[in-house]
Amino acid sequence: MKECVFDLDGVITDTAKYHFAAWKKLAADQLTLQLPAEFETELKGISRIDSLIRILNWGKIREHYNDQQIADLAAQKNDYYLKEIANLTASDILPGITTLINQLQEHDIQLSLASASKNAPFILKKLGLDDRFDAIADPAKVAHSKPAPDIFLEGAAEINLPPAECIGIEDAVAGIQAIKAAGMPAIGVGDPHELRQADEVVTSTAKLSFVLLESVWRRVNS
């Protein structure tokens, strides 16, 4: 194991509530839709445009919007979201993540970020982690969003390592599928049944450690 590829939301920090608040505001203000709370899980781990298309399909209004209008709505949602996360600080890093990063770097493991969010560099800076990562995969460079493997492959390519030398951490089903499709062992954070395709699942980021990641990587590659 030479590299750990992290998802952002639900692994390093949790801005899902801010994402959904922004989507709810956009839906109500611009689409006259009231998103139910349970719809939040439908948007987990996928790109902004894919999220918007799911909302439009759910509201049965997809055919009323062309590509430019969809792009404009997605940009409006991002404006709402950026206002929501303006006050993020290091206190918003999830439990155990700073310790995990320290452990990985002590063992000379490269760190990369594979997030669907174009705001990932901004969020890492707000958290004070922007100088801890060796690479950030640019979602604008990939053709297909999760569950396709593209963003995780890009995370490995940024550091010039083959996927077989990497391990990935995710909290969403689409993300676990993307890691596995990239040919990497997958660590899930969350519900063991929901994330059963992962090679190992922990219920909290506080349970992540270098020892765990190394043992899973060795087990999968034995």
FENMO-V990362 format. One line per field, one symbol per residue. phi: phi as a letter, one per 20 degrees, with the letter a starting at -180 (. if undefined). psi: psi as a letter, one per 20 degrees, with the letter a starting at -180 (. if undefined). A space follows every 50 residues. Layout:
phi->???
psi->???
This chain:
phi->.dbddefefncebcdgffgffffffffffddlddffgffgffdfndffff ffffffffelcgfeceffffffffffgffgffffegdfcgfeffgnffff ggffffdlefccdcdfefegfffgffemdfeedfbcfeffedfcegefeg ffffffffdldfgfedcccbcdgfffffffffndfcdddqfgffdffffb cdebffefbggfffffgfffee
psi->oiqpoprfpiggrnjhhhghgggggggghhilqopqhiihhhjpjrrggh gghgggggikjhiiprgghghgghhgghggghhhjhjqahijpqpigggg gggghhjkpqpqpnqipijgggghghikjhjiphqopoiiiqhprpjqig hhhhhghhjlqqhijrqqprjqghgghggghikqqppqobphghkiiqhq pqiqhijqrggggghgghghj.
